[in-house]
Amino acid sequence: MTDLPFLPYGRQTIDDSDIEAVVGVLRSDYLTTGPMIPAFEEALAERVGAKHAVVVSNGTAALHATAFAAKIGPGDEVLVPAITFVASANCVRYEGGEPVFVDVDPQTGLIDLAHAETLVTPKTKAIIPVHLNGAPVDLTACRAFADRHNLVLIEDAAHALGATFGGEPIGNGRYGDMAILSFHPVKHITTGEGGAILTEDDELAVRLRRFRDHGIERRAEHFTEPDAGPWHYEQIELGYNLRLSAIQCVLGINQLRRLGDFVGKRQALAARYDALLAEVPGVSPVRTAAMDSGHDTSAYHLYAVQIDFAEFGRTRSEVMAALRAASIGTQVHYIPVPAQPYYKARGHKMADFPGAQRYFDGALSLPLYPTLALTDVDRVVTALKNALAQPAAVDQRAS
Ligand SMILES: *Cc1c(COP(=O)(O)O)cnc(C)c1O
């Protein structure tokens, strides 16, 4: 064991200004609803260059709201990559539709549109590509695919706040009909729990806001019946209470001011990892060709590597345990969703997703968060090399 401080794979960055902002709201008139909610929405929309931002209680609720706004229902199919967090698929089930899993590129973990092409049916209504690890999917290709098949394009951008595609911010609505964000503590900015949907589309924005508020309309221009007086509101559809509190929104506003700094630190740390790992055969940083060419920048939600564990003669569990003994936290993102018992029971099987299987087998996320130091990266890479080195395997190769 070691006395070195523990490095988790990800963590929030909270400073005194965040604490003061939250205390300020606690002393104010509104703990929920009130002026902080539109203020956070306007700040978010402005930051990514989207027309509308709708904040909700978490990223999963944001995905649920997109499935509602896209009118997904029983009998509908939605294309979802096999490698993502379960919420990207579950949102389709919440509204009674079926996720249809799409294989991923074994190197990048990003959705394989050639495979998606073979899965489109007359029932297909939407596609939810995921900007895995913060690396943008090819949105030009996704938009063309969605147009060709008349699908709603929903970007799961939970990993990608601060990333750019073709020089423009992810979430600005140039390609996707809607994009969702999460403000969970390991994500780029946090509100404890929180999420948002970004869209350019006025009608989708109306439906998203309604869904967050029980299906209720309070704006006279959307009433279906005569406005009976100042107390009047109408529940038009079935929604939920998915509100984000004022306490959370003020934290979000304060965090958002530092987004550029947070993402810059993540990118600098990732560059250090890339440089050090270039000298470690068998360990490949997960990067896209569009990142290498400079077309895209990753927001680096995670620093993911692909490791050929068999080549090292070590299992992933052994390597993770050795790193943990060196006070270093790692994680696997993600167990393929079709391999989850819930989805297996619905008939999905991993034999259909060889790319996802390969990506999953090699995946490991190393510590990455804005307060990590460059010297911590050196420590992680040294510990990883030690964890992978195994005398037995070396002997085998020498003989
Ligand atoms: C974090 C995350 C979500 C869900 O966000 P929560 O705020 O945790 O509900 C959805 N999709 C992806 C890819 C995520 O990483």
The ligand as a Tripos MOL2 file, in Angstrom:
@<TRIPOS>MOLECULE
LIG
   15    15     1     0     0
SMALL
NO_CHARGES

@<TRIPOS>ATOM
      1 C1        -23.9840   10.8820  -17.1890 C.3       1 LIG1
      2 C2        -24.6350   10.3770  -18.4200 C.ar      1 LIG1
      3 C3        -26.0210   10.3740  -18.6310 C.ar      1 LIG1
      4 C4        -27.0260   10.6310  -17.5430 C.3       1 LIG1
      5 O1        -26.8270   11.7130  -16.7850 O.3       1 LIG1
      6 P1        -27.3230   11.7630  -15.2470 P.3       1 LIG1
      7 O2        -27.2350   13.2200  -14.9700 O.co2     1 LIG1
      8 O3        -26.3810   10.9280  -14.4490 O.co2     1 LIG1
      9 O4        -28.7300   11.2570  -15.2110 O.co2     1 LIG1
     10 C5        -26.4980   10.0120  -19.8670 C.ar      1 LIG1
     11 N1        -25.6950    9.6330  -20.8550 N.ar      1 LIG1
     12 C6        -24.3720    9.5690  -20.6890 C.ar      1 LIG1
     13 C7        -23.5200    9.1320  -21.8330 C.3       1 LIG1
     14 C8        -23.8010    9.9120  -19.4580 C.ar      1 LIG1
     15 O5        -22.4810    9.8030  -19.2850 O.3       1 LIG1
@<TRIPOS>BOND
     1     1     2 1
     2     2     3 ar
     3     2    14 ar
     4     3     4 1
     5     3    10 ar
     6     4     5 1
     7     5     6 1
     8     6     7 2
     9     6     8 1
    10     6     9 1
    11    10    11 ar
    12    11    12 ar
    13    12    13 1
    14    12    14 ar
    15    14    15 1
@<TRIPOS>SUBSTRUCTURE
     1 LIG1         1 GROUP 0 **** ****
